Amino acid sequence: MEVNCGELRAAHIGKDVSIHGWCRYIRDHGGKLFIDLADKHGITQLVFEGKTKERGDKLGREYVIDATGKVRSREDAVNKNMATGEVEVVVDSFKLLSDSKIPPFELIEQKEKFLANEDLRLEYRYLDLRRPNALKKIVFRDKVVKSIRKFFWEHEFMELETPVLVKDTYETGSRTFLVPSRTIKKSFYSLAQSPQFYKQMCMIAGLEKYFQVVKCFRDEDAREDRQPEFTQIDLEVAFKDEKYIENLIEEMMKKVFSEVLEEKLKTPFEHIGYEEAMQTYGSDKPDLRFRNHLVDITDEAKESSYNILKRVAENGGKVKAIAFSGSKYTKKGGKIDEDYMLKSIELAKGFGLKGLTWLYIKDKGLRSEPQSIADSLRSVEKQVMKKLAPGDGDVIIIGADLSEKLLLEALGKLRKIISDKIGAYSKKYSFIWVEKFPLFEMDEVTKKLKSSHNPVTAPTEDTLKLLDSHPEKVIGRQYDLALNGEEVGGGSIRINDPALQKKIFKMMGMEEVAERTFGFMYRALSYGTPPHGGIALGLDRLVAELSGENNIRDFILFPKNKRFELPIDGSPSEINQKRLKEDFELEFGK
């Protein structure tokens, strides 16, 4: 019978089997040759004896073979670390299907710190994927996608395909990749950065329930946690509100947890307003696995003799503090690890803060190194301690800045970095909906209004009346989903009134630009548009968070590296200037 490399168990002892795979690990024990044969299902030990050993001696690592033989017990040599470790196959005959060069790195599993350089592994990604841990992540992604697809099919959603080559809307959104047209000279397509307008037109068409597992493209600066092409779970519904969409996503997550993780997910998820999230956690995607909050001590700073904090507070700035468990900072003998605290201060500077102050709690009182910092807060120590409620050994970090927005965002980032290091999580997964975002924010450079999320987001009915008088107070019907401090989804109820949509763009000073790039959508909205809304979930980030990993590249079949290069084929690469000129009438300077 034909079996895979992860299938054989004690129940198969005595059976004749046929098996194929890659020769992963080879050991010559004189009269016997042992080969661990591998495929995506696992590993089975093959034994070559007598004449088969003579032929087997010519096999090398990663050679592909097809072998037949009898299953027998490994008796005293059972490998409890292998699913097939109770048995082995004594080879009667085998056929060499393909030989192999020596791989440029080890394919047997090893600790992360011993892995080959990531760029090298991505250059030979087809080999990297033979490693069980690398393969496991791709298999996990596949299981998540299958579960999500089944969920939407069961809920009568249509899986539709929107175009990838579309009109360029860069002027009304993020930077896009341009694709020149050969047939229509000097004209360009844009690679869709999202299906936004097209899924809205599905609602106008009366299709009501749409979803898609869709590739999206965004030409942004290289960042550790981003890819220029990424995958979204995208959906849109008509005649429904925020509550319907949020409940739908929660039910979808419950199905994924049950089917893929074999865990029960508690719903409903927590909800928090944007302003509360920023003031309490310094983030619009707060991680609630740890509850240490940002606490305002501006009034206390004014009354202290700590001059740096005092000056900021008296000049209209804000002073905030966070208390952290000190267990990870405390060396032997109860001494605080100054090196790590200094590193935290440098991180804060990188986030835009001019500096950071840290103290710790000992014998229920404030201590610092030098002690003069704690002494300068002695007059307000009781008030600070009451607000923070720290315990002995805890570390208190204090930040101050004239810009409250900068201060909140910097401390929010530091809160997550330090809390992740401490690792004192109250739960494994923390989902939270963030709502009540302002519809607009002020561009710090141009001093003009811009959309805080998406220019097609509808205002809430109760704040729509403030659109002309106080646009900064208008709240959008936007909802983001955060998981463990990472945004895994974002959506909104859309504007279905063309006049209101035009007004929103006019208020942002984009009336002419919007007409030029967005005119086709204005036309569609004018033909009886139902109320509608949707959400897009970042699949790459979602599967990484569900599996407890940070690197989204591990969950993408052929990912770009940190510089947005594709090592496996060497792209991006130069294009012959003659071809550009002849095919597209394009010519770039050297």
C-alpha positions, 0 to 999 in steps of 0.5 A: 500500500502507498503511504506518506512519510508521516502516516506509519504507526505500530498498527502497520507493522508487518505490512508491505508499503510504498513510500516516496520523499526526500532523503533528509538525514543519512546515517551509515552504521557499517552494515546498515544505512538509515535514512530519514525520508521526509515529505510535508506529512512528516518523517519515516526512518528507512533501513537499507541492508545487504544489497539495498545498502550497496545501492543506498550508499550512493544516495545523498541529502535531498535526493528524491526516491521511491521505496518499497519495503516492510514495516517493522518495530524499532523495538529498543530504538523507539524515537518518542519525538517522532510521530512515526518513531515506533516503526521503520521500513526495511527497504526491499527496493527503491528507485532514484527519482532525482538527485540534488546538489548539497543544500546551502543550509540545513533543512533539519529543524533547529533553534531560531538562532541557528537558522541561516540568514533570512535573505539566504532562506528566502532566495532558496524558499523552495528549500526553506519550505521543506523545514517542518517549522516553515511548512507548518506556518504555510499549512496553518495559513491554509487552514485559516483561509479554508475555515474563513471561506467556509464561514462566508459560504455558509452565511450566503456571501458571494465570493467575487473577484474585483479587478487588479489593474485599475484607475490610479487614485494615488492623489486620494489615497496611498501611493500605488504601483503603476503599470504602463499600457502597451496598447493605449500609449502613454496610459497607465493602470494602477495595481489596486491597493484595495477593492474599496470602490469596486466592492461598493459598486457590488452593493450598488449592483444589488449583490448585497453580500460580497467577500473575497480573499484578495491581493492588494498592493501598496507602494510604501517605504520598506518597513519591518512588518509590511509587504508591498503586496499583501492579502486581505479578507475583504467583505461588504454588505448592504442594508446592514449596520456596524453591529451586524458586521462586528457580530459577523466577524466575531462569529467568524473568529469563533469558527476559526478558533474552534476549527483551526486552534481547537480553542473556544473563543469568548465573545462578544469582544470588548469595545473602546472609543478612540479617545479613551484608547489613546488616553488610557493605552497610548494606542488606537490598537491597544493590547489588553493582555496587560492592563498597565495604563497611562496615568496623567500626573500633569497637575502633580508635576506642576507642584513638584520640584522636578524642573523638567517636568514642571516646565512642560506642565506649566507651558501647556504640555502633558506629563504621563506615567506608567507602572510596570512589574519590576521583575524583569528589571531587577538584578540579584540583590534587588538592584534595578537593571540600569542598562535596560532602562537606559535602552528604554530612554533611547527608544523613547527618543526614537519615538520623538520624545526628548527624554524619559524619566524612570523610578522604582518602588522600594519599601512602598516609596519612590526611589531613583538612580540618582536619588535626586529624581525621586527627591524632587517628586517627594512633595507629590509622592502620595498623589502619584502613588495613589494614581499608579498603585504600584507594588514593591519592585515596580518600575515607573516610567514618566514622559512629558511633552508639549505635544500630547499626541506625540507623548501618548503615541510614544508611551503607547509604543514603549508600553507594548515593547516593555510589556512584551518583554515582561510577558506577564499576560493575563490571557493569550488572545486579546480582541478589542473593537476600537470605535468613535474615530474622528472623521478628520485629522489635521495634516501637520504640514499643510494644516488642511483637513484630511481623512483620518481613515478612509474618505468614503467613511460616513459620519455618525448621524448625531455629529453630521450636523457639526460638519460645517461648524466643527468638522474636527468634532465629527465622528466617523462610523469607523471600526477597527479590530485589534488583536494583541496590540496589532490592527488585524482589520478595519472597516466602516459604514460608507457614504451612500449620498454622492452630494455628501461624498463630494462635500467631504472631498471639498472640505479636504481641498480635494474637489478637483482631484477627486472629480478627476480620479473618483468621478466614476464612483460619483456616477455610480453613487447617483444610481440608487445606492443602498446603505452599506459597509464592510471591513478588510482583515489583513490575512498575513497579520491575522495568521501570524497573531493567531499562531503567536508569531511576529514575522508575517513573512513566515506566513507568506509563500514567497515573501519580499524581504525587509527591503521589499526585494524578492530574493528568489528571483532577484526582483525588482530588476532593471528593464531594457530601455529599448523595450520600454521605449518601443512597447510603452513609449517610455524612456527614463534617464540614467 
